[in-house]
Amino acid sequence: MGLSIEMRMDLHMHSSASDGVYSPAEVVRKAHANGVEVMALTDHDTVSGLKEARKEAQKLGMRFIDGVELSVCWGAKTIHVVSLGPKKLEPYRELSEKLSHQRDVRARTIASKFDSMGIYNTYKQALELAGNKLNLSRRHFALALVQRGTVGTEDEAFEKYLKDDGPAYVKTEWMNLVEAMRFIRDTEGVAVIAHPGRYNFAAPLTTIDLLEEFKALGGDAIEVTTGSHFEAENERYMRVALNMGFLASTGSDYHGFKPGRPEPGLQEPLPEYLPTVLELLKDR
């Protein structure tokens, strides 16, 4: 069964529990206002916003699916694997605790790199901009640079300083894909590769190599239409999902207002002919 075109879903959104601007309940309200019927909150490496989001979704009569976006190392890059509907949340809480220390060490190292470029006090400012002080991310530094006028936009901050191999980039050792897939399987989650069109690996590795390994490890789905893809990438991954036998997922990857990026639920809808990840989430 494909997704009926009337069903609006968004299975990838962020709140202030990670690097989003709005509280979990506010994100749910925004999704509801845009006609979303099925949603997941997928904050980075934390499940701390789920209880509040679920309560608000139930109040508004929406179907809510627990989610978390895991940071994973593959091909010497950071990729993101979403776990949807995990039945055991405690291991994610333990992981968050461990990673919050790792993120803080990384943030202090990023700040020292900015110090050496004559851009001072970024750690303090990034921390002030973080809704969850235990989940500091590169995005909080990007927001700090925009706020102080060092750059005009978040994208410019990443392009100039924070992208992989940029002058303020700090490599972090996350779980590898084998570990991440074992973790998702042990917690009974459904594994989804987030925004596959966004990754660029050094030759000879390609995103198809990633997806083949993901499939071999029991990967279930890929995000086909997402706010992090251009239209051509959405079209490409519609074909990839069909050809490789992946279920399709979709999400705005909403973090808060960002020019050129969709609001909750307003990403391009999935085509009706693609079987969706909801087939594995009937009991969640």
C-alpha positions as CSV (number, residue, x, y, z in Angstrom):
1,M,0.0,0.0,0.0
2,G,1.3,3.4,-1.0
3,L,0.6,6.6,1.0
4,S,-2.6,8.2,0.1
5,I,-1.9,11.7,-1.1
6,E,-4.2,13.3,1.5
7,M,-2.2,11.9,4.4
8,R,0.3,14.5,5.4
9,M,3.2,13.2,7.5
10,D,6.5,14.6,8.8
11,L,8.9,12.0,10.3
12,H,11.9,14.3,10.8
13,M,11.8,17.4,13.0
14,H,13.9,19.1,15.7
15,S,13.0,21.0,18.8
16,S,15.0,22.9,21.4
17,A,15.8,19.6,23.0
18,S,18.6,19.5,20.4
19,D,19.4,22.2,17.9
20,G,15.8,23.4,17.0
21,V,14.5,26.8,17.9
22,Y,11.1,25.9,19.3
23,S,10.0,23.8,22.3
24,P,8.7,20.2,21.5
25,A,5.1,21.3,22.1
26,E,5.5,24.3,19.8
27,V,6.9,22.1,17.0
28,V,3.9,19.8,17.3
29,R,1.5,22.8,17.2
30,K,3.3,24.1,14.0
31,A,3.0,20.7,12.4
32,H,-0.7,20.5,13.3
33,A,-1.4,24.0,11.9
34,N,0.1,22.8,8.6
35,G,-2.2,19.8,8.5
36,V,0.2,17.1,9.6
37,E,-1.6,14.0,10.7
38,V,1.4,11.7,11.5
39,M,4.6,13.1,13.0
40,A,7.8,12.1,14.7
41,L,10.2,14.3,16.7
42,T,13.7,13.3,15.9
43,D,16.1,15.4,18.0
44,H,19.9,14.7,17.7
45,D,21.0,11.9,20.0
46,T,18.4,12.7,22.6
47,V,14.9,11.6,23.5
48,S,14.3,14.3,26.2
49,G,11.7,16.2,24.1
50,L,9.5,13.2,23.3
51,K,7.2,13.2,26.4
52,E,6.2,16.8,26.0
53,A,5.7,16.4,22.2
54,R,3.6,13.3,22.6
55,K,1.4,14.9,25.2
56,E,0.7,17.9,22.9
57,A,0.1,15.6,19.8
58,Q,-2.4,13.6,21.8
59,K,-4.2,16.8,22.8
60,L,-4.4,17.8,19.2
61,G,-5.5,14.4,17.9
62,M,-2.4,13.7,15.9
63,R,-0.6,10.3,15.6
64,F,2.8,10.7,17.2
65,I,5.8,8.4,16.7
66,D,8.9,8.5,19.0
67,G,12.1,9.2,17.1
68,V,15.8,10.1,17.5
69,E,18.4,11.1,14.9
70,L,21.7,9.3,15.7
71,S,25.1,10.8,14.8
72,V,27.1,8.0,13.1
73,C,30.6,7.7,11.5
74,W,30.8,6.2,8.0
75,G,33.4,6.8,5.3
76,A,35.3,9.3,7.5
77,K,32.2,11.5,7.6
78,T,29.3,12.1,10.0
79,I,26.0,10.7,8.7
80,H,22.6,10.6,10.4
81,V,20.5,7.5,11.0
82,V,16.9,8.1,12.3
83,S,15.5,5.5,14.7
84,L,11.7,5.6,14.5
85,G,9.3,4.1,17.1
86,P,11.9,2.4,19.4
87,K,10.2,0.4,22.0
88,K,13.0,0.9,24.6
89,L,14.0,4.5,25.3
90,E,16.3,4.0,28.4
91,P,19.4,3.1,26.3
92,Y,18.9,6.4,24.3
93,R,18.9,8.3,27.6
94,E,22.1,6.6,28.6
95,L,23.6,7.4,25.2
96,S,22.6,11.0,25.5
97,E,24.4,11.3,28.8
98,K,27.6,9.9,27.4
99,L,27.4,12.1,24.2
100,S,26.6,15.3,26.0
101,H,30.1,15.2,27.6
102,Q,31.5,14.4,24.1
103,R,29.6,17.3,22.6
104,D,30.8,19.7,25.3
105,V,34.5,18.8,24.8
106,R,33.9,19.3,21.0
107,A,32.3,22.7,21.6
108,R,35.2,23.9,23.8
109,T,37.6,22.8,21.1
110,I,35.6,24.5,18.4
111,A,35.6,27.7,20.5
112,S,39.4,27.5,20.9
113,K,39.7,27.3,17.1
114,F,37.6,30.4,16.8
115,D,39.7,32.1,19.5
116,S,42.8,31.5,17.4
117,M,41.1,33.2,14.4
118,G,40.3,36.2,16.6
119,I,36.6,35.4,17.1
120,Y,36.2,35.2,20.9
121,N,33.7,34.0,23.4
122,T,31.8,31.7,21.0
123,Y,31.4,28.9,23.5
124,K,29.5,31.1,26.0
125,Q,27.3,32.5,23.3
126,A,26.6,29.1,21.7
127,L,25.7,27.8,25.1
128,E,23.2,30.7,25.7
129,L,21.6,29.9,22.3
130,A,21.1,26.2,23.1
131,G,17.7,25.3,24.4
132,N,19.3,22.1,25.8
133,K,22.7,23.0,27.4
134,L,23.6,19.2,27.3
135,N,23.2,19.0,23.5
136,L,25.6,21.7,22.0
137,S,26.0,21.5,18.3
138,R,27.7,23.2,15.4
139,R,24.4,24.9,14.6
140,H,24.5,26.8,17.9
141,F,27.9,28.2,16.9
142,A,26.5,29.1,13.4
143,L,23.7,30.9,15.1
144,A,26.2,32.7,17.4
145,L,28.2,33.9,14.4
146,V,25.0,35.2,12.7
147,Q,23.9,37.0,15.9
148,R,27.2,38.8,16.2
149,G,27.3,39.7,12.5
150,T,30.4,37.7,11.6
151,V,28.4,36.0,8.9
152,G,25.0,36.8,7.3
153,T,23.5,33.3,7.4
154,E,23.9,29.9,9.0
155,D,24.8,28.4,5.7
156,E,27.6,31.0,5.4
157,A,28.9,30.0,8.9
158,F,29.1,26.4,7.8
159,E,30.6,27.1,4.4
160,K,33.3,29.5,5.9
161,Y,34.1,27.8,9.2
162,L,32.1,24.8,10.4
163,K,31.7,22.4,7.5
164,D,33.7,19.1,7.5
165,D,37.4,20.1,7.2
166,G,36.5,23.8,7.7
167,P,38.9,25.8,10.0
168,A,36.6,25.4,13.0
169,Y,35.6,21.8,12.4
170,V,36.4,19.3,15.1
171,K,36.2,15.6,14.1
172,T,34.0,13.6,16.6
173,E,34.0,9.8,17.0
174,W,30.4,8.8,17.0
175,M,29.2,5.2,16.7
176,N,30.0,3.4,13.5
177,L,27.2,2.1,11.3
178,V,27.5,-1.5,12.6
179,E,27.2,-0.2,16.2
180,A,24.3,2.1,15.4
181,M,22.4,-0.6,13.6
182,R,22.9,-3.0,16.5
183,F,21.7,-0.2,18.9
184,I,18.6,0.4,16.9
185,R,17.8,-3.3,16.6
186,D,18.3,-3.9,20.3
187,T,15.9,-1.0,21.1
188,E,13.4,-2.3,18.5
189,G,13.5,0.9,16.4
190,V,13.0,1.2,12.6
191,A,16.2,2.4,10.9
192,V,16.1,5.2,8.4
193,I,19.0,6.9,6.6
194,A,18.3,10.6,6.8
195,H,18.7,12.9,3.8
196,P,20.9,10.6,1.7
197,G,21.4,13.3,-1.0
198,R,23.3,15.5,1.5
199,Y,26.4,13.3,1.8
200,N,29.6,13.6,-0.1
201,F,32.3,11.0,0.4
202,A,35.9,10.9,-0.8
203,A,36.3,8.7,-3.9
204,P,35.9,5.8,-4.4
205,L,33.2,5.7,-1.7
206,T,29.6,6.8,-2.8
207,T,26.3,7.1,-1.1
208,I,25.1,4.0,-2.8
209,D,28.0,2.1,-1.0
210,L,26.6,3.5,2.3
211,L,23.0,2.4,1.4
212,E,24.2,-1.1,0.3
213,E,26.0,-1.6,3.7
214,F,22.9,-0.1,5.5
215,K,20.7,-2.6,3.7
216,A,23.0,-5.5,4.5
217,L,22.9,-4.6,8.2
218,G,19.1,-4.7,8.2
219,G,18.3,-1.0,7.3
220,D,14.6,-0.5,6.6
221,A,14.1,2.9,4.9
222,I,15.5,6.0,3.5
223,E,14.3,9.6,3.5
224,V,13.1,10.2,-0.1
225,T,11.5,13.7,0.1
226,T,13.1,15.9,2.7
227,G,13.7,19.6,3.4
228,S,17.4,18.9,3.2
229,H,17.2,17.8,-0.5
230,F,16.9,19.7,-3.7
231,E,14.1,18.6,-6.0
232,A,16.4,16.6,-8.2
233,E,17.7,14.7,-5.1
234,N,14.1,13.9,-4.1
235,E,13.5,12.5,-7.6
236,R,16.8,10.5,-7.5
237,Y,16.0,8.9,-4.1
238,M,12.5,8.0,-5.2
239,R,14.2,5.8,-7.9
240,V,16.9,4.5,-5.4
241,A,14.2,3.5,-2.9
242,L,12.4,1.5,-5.6
243,N,15.5,-0.1,-7.1
244,M,17.1,-1.0,-3.8
245,G,13.9,-2.1,-2.0
246,F,13.8,0.5,0.7
247,L,10.6,1.8,2.3
248,A,10.2,5.5,1.9
249,S,10.3,8.1,4.7
250,T,9.8,11.8,4.5
251,G,10.5,14.8,6.7
252,S,10.9,18.6,6.7
253,D,14.1,18.4,8.8
254,Y,12.6,21.5,10.5
255,H,14.8,23.3,13.0
256,G,13.1,26.7,13.0
257,F,12.7,29.3,10.3
258,K,15.4,29.1,7.7
259,P,15.2,30.7,4.2
260,G,14.5,28.1,1.5
261,R,13.6,25.4,3.9
262,P,10.1,24.0,4.5
263,E,8.0,24.4,7.6
264,P,6.8,21.2,9.3
265,G,4.9,19.0,6.9
266,L,5.4,21.2,3.9
267,Q,8.3,19.2,2.3
268,E,7.4,17.6,-1.1
269,P,5.0,14.8,-0.5
270,L,5.9,11.2,-1.2
271,P,4.5,9.8,-4.5
272,E,1.6,7.4,-4.0
273,Y,3.4,4.4,-5.6
274,L,6.1,4.2,-2.9
275,P,5.5,1.9,0.1
276,T,6.2,3.9,3.2
277,V,8.0,3.3,6.5
278,L,4.6,3.5,8.2
279,E,4.1,-0.1,7.3
280,L,6.6,-1.0,10.0
281,L,5.2,1.4,12.5
282,K,1.6,0.2,12.8
283,D,2.1,-0.9,16.4
284,R,4.0,2.2,17.6
